[in-house]
Amino acid sequence: MAQPNKPWSVLLGQYMSLALLLPSSSLAGYVVGYLLDRAFGTNYLRIVLLILGSVGGLVQLVRQVSRDTGDDGS
């Protein structure tokens, strides 16, 4: 499926959001894990949530790229 031509400002916004997606989701997972570690007195939740945030960001990145390229898996 061919995408209609989008203005350069729209494309710039989409690709900037892709560039910030993975680091921001990883950081959010780490911060939430750090706060939960402090609240519960544990030392492992920050690593678990860092991994979950990274995986979630990677999944969204793959979804967005496949949506932009028109590759629907068939």
N, C-alpha and C positions, 0 to 999 in steps of 0.2 A: 504494500500500500504506500503510495507516494505521499509525502508530507507537503502541504502547501508551503511556499516560501514565507518564512517568518522574518520580521524586521531584526536587524542585527542586535538591537537592544534586548529583545526577548531571548534570543539565542545566548547572548552574553549572560543574562540572568540565570538561565537554565544551567549553563556550564559552570558558572561560579558556584551555584548551589551544589552541583555534583562535586566540585573540588573541596567544599567545606563539609560535605555530608559525613564522610568516614572519620575525620578527626573529631568532629563535634559529637558524634554518637559515642566514640570511644571515650572522650573526655567526660561526657555525661554519665556513662556507666561507671567510670572510675570514681567520680565525685559522689555518686549515690552510694557506691560500695564503701567508700571511705567513711561517709557519714553513718552508714549502718554498722560498720566495724566499730566506730567510736561508741555508738549507742548500745551495742550488744557485747562489746569487749572481745570481739573476735579479730582474726588477722587474715582471713581468706576471702571474705565477701568482696573486697575491692578487686581482686583478681578475677573472680567468677563474673562479676558484673562488667568488668572491663572486656572480658572475652565475649560476653553476651552483647554488649554495645557494639563491639567491632563486627560481630557476625550480623547483627541487625543492620548496621550501616552498609556492610558489603551486600547484603540481600537487596536493600533499597537501591544501591548503585547498579546492580545487575538488572533489576527491574526497569529502572529509568533508561539505561542504555539500550536494553532490548526494545523498550517502547519507542525510543527515538529512532532506532534503526529499522523498525517495522518488522523485526523478527519475532513472530508469535509462536515459534517452536514447531510449526507444521511445515 
